[in-house]
Amino acid sequence: MTTATAEPKQRIVVDWEGYLNLPSDLTHYEIIDGEVKPLATPTFKHQLVVGQLMLVIAPVVRGKRLGELLTAPYDVVVQRAPVRTRQPDLMFLSRARFAHLTELADAPRLEQPPDLVIEVLSPSDTDTAWADKVRDYHTLGVPEVWAVDIARRAIEVLVYEATGYRSLGWFEGAQVVRSQVLGEVALQPAQVFEVLNELEAEQPTE
């Protein structure tokens, strides 16, 4: 997950029609109660972790025809009025819930809750910003949310309950992530963060 680091030069507020007519070259943003919020450029580490998650999860998801795994930027509409959209780092759409994924082939946005949202936390993320994002996913009805913490080298799994998300705990190292949605994917945090260990091992020593 990346967050805005600076206010846009000109504050842009849109209704639903305005959102549908935003410039096509504006892609990396979220809309919070109608206000367009540009997202910060992700760090190199952030992108490495997102890529590694794809490499580990996608082969199983596609190989077993469980569904599709999508990466940002791709809008998930939380509500139309006032407009709220999010752009998860990764999201999983299952064939069990999206029986005809081909119908989404030309869809420029998703107006249904994905089965799983995965957000890679950034150093700039605040507790308030994260809580707001989680609240939006709960409002939308996303069954499961992962918080991938680069600093902790750990992954938290949040599962939907009527009153809010319940944490299944933080998983690290060789622990298998307890996902209710991706139960067939035996993911270990060590598999995800090994790319960071390799990167740090390559750094020259003084």
N, C-alpha and C positions, 0 to 999 in steps of 0.2 A: 504494500500500500504506500502510495506517495501522497504528500500533502502540499498545499500551496505554500510557498515561501514569501510571496509578495502579492500585494493587491494589483489587479490589472490596472493599466493606465486609465481606462475608462470603465466604470462599473456597468456591467451588462446584466439587465434583468429581463427575463422572458416569461411569457405564458406558454401554453402548450403549442400554439400555432407558431410563436416565435422560436421555440425550441426546434420544431420541425424544419424551420427555415434558417437555422444557423449555418454559417459558411462551411463548406465541405472540408476546408483545410483546417478547421478547428476540431481537433480530435482528442487531445489529452486534457480533459476537464471533468468536473462533476458539477451538478447544479443543485444548489441547496436553497429550497424555498424560492425558486425562480432566479436566483443569482448565479451566474456562470462563474465557477471557481477554477481557474487554470491550475493544473497539478504540476508539482515540481518534477524536473527531470530525474529519473531514478539513478541511483549510484551503480557503479560497476558491480559491486558485491550483490546488490539487490537483483540485478539482471542475471547474474550467475546462478543465484539461488532459484529464481523463477525458471530459468532454463533447465536446471537440474531436476526440479519438481516435474517438469514436462517429460524429461527423459526417463524418469523412474515410473511415473504414473501412466502416461499416455500409451505405452506399449501394451500394458495389461488391459486398460480400458478399451482400447481399439481391438486388441487381439481377441478378447472375449466378447466383443460387441456389446459392452455394457453401456456405451453412450459416447459422448464427445467431450473433450477437454478444450476449453477456449482460453485465450490469453487477452489481456488488455492491449489496446483500447477497444472496448465494446460496451455500450451502454446497457445498464440494467435500470429500468424505470421503476422507481419506488412508488411514485404517485404522480398524477397528471396535474393536480391543482392543490396547492402551488407545486410547480414542477420540482421533483427531486429525482436525481439520477446518480448512480454510482458506477465505477469502473473497477471491478475486482481484478487483482493481478491474475487470478485463474478462477475458472468456474467449470463445474461438471454438470452436464445435462444427461440424465439417464434415459435409456430407451424405454424403461418401465413407465416413466412419467411423460416423456416426450416421444410418443409412439411413432410419430412421423417427422423425424428430424429434418428430412428433405424439405419440408414445408418452411423451415427457417432459413433455407439456403440464401435467399435474397433479403432477409429481414435485417434492417439497419440497426435494430435494437431489440432487447428482450423485455417483454412486459409480463413475464411469468417468473416465479422464483426458481432459480437454478437449484439443483439438488445439494450442491456443495459450493461454497465460496472459500477461496484460499487467499489470504492477504499476507504479504511479506512486510513486516513492520519496519519502518524507517526510523533512524535516530531522531528525526524531527517530529515524529508523531507524538501528540500529547494524549494524556488519558481521556480528556474531554472529547477530542476528535475521534478517538477510537470508540468511545462509548456511543457517540452519535452515529457512527457508521454501523456498529453492531445493532443499535436500535432500529436503524433503517432496514437492515436485513431481517430483523425479527418482524417488523411491520409488514414486510413483503412476504414473510413466511418461508424463508430459506431454512431447510431442515438442519443444516450443519455448517458451521463456520470454523476455519482453522486460522489461528494466529501463528505465523512463522517468525520467530524472534531470532534474528541474526546474532545479536549480542549474547543471548543466552545459549545459542545453538540448541534451541528447543522448539517444540510445536505444541500448542494448546488446542484441544478439540472442544468446541462448544456445540451442544445439541439443543434443538428447539423444544421448549415447553411453553405452555399457554402464558405463563407469567414472565417469561424471559428465557435467556439461554442458560443451560446448566453445563458447567465445565466437567469434562471427563478426566481432566488433569493435564499436566504438562508431560511431554514425552521427550526423551533425549537419548543420545548414544544408540545402543543396540535395541532399545525398547521398541516394540512394534506399536505403531500409532493405532489406538482403538477408535477406528472410524465405523459408525453405524451405516454410513452411506457407501464407503469404499471398502467393505469388509473383505473383498477378494484381493485387495492390494496390500500385501504385507510390507508396508513402508516403514523403514527405520530412519529416524532423524540423521543418523550417521551417514546414510546414503546421500542425503540432501546436502549436508554441510561439508562433505569431503572436498567439494570444489573450493571452499574457502580455506581449508587446511592446506590444500595443494598450492593455492595462491600465496598464502603466507609463507610456505616453505620455500617458494621461489624468490622471496624478497631478499635482497643482498644484505649481508651483515656487515657492520662497520668494524 
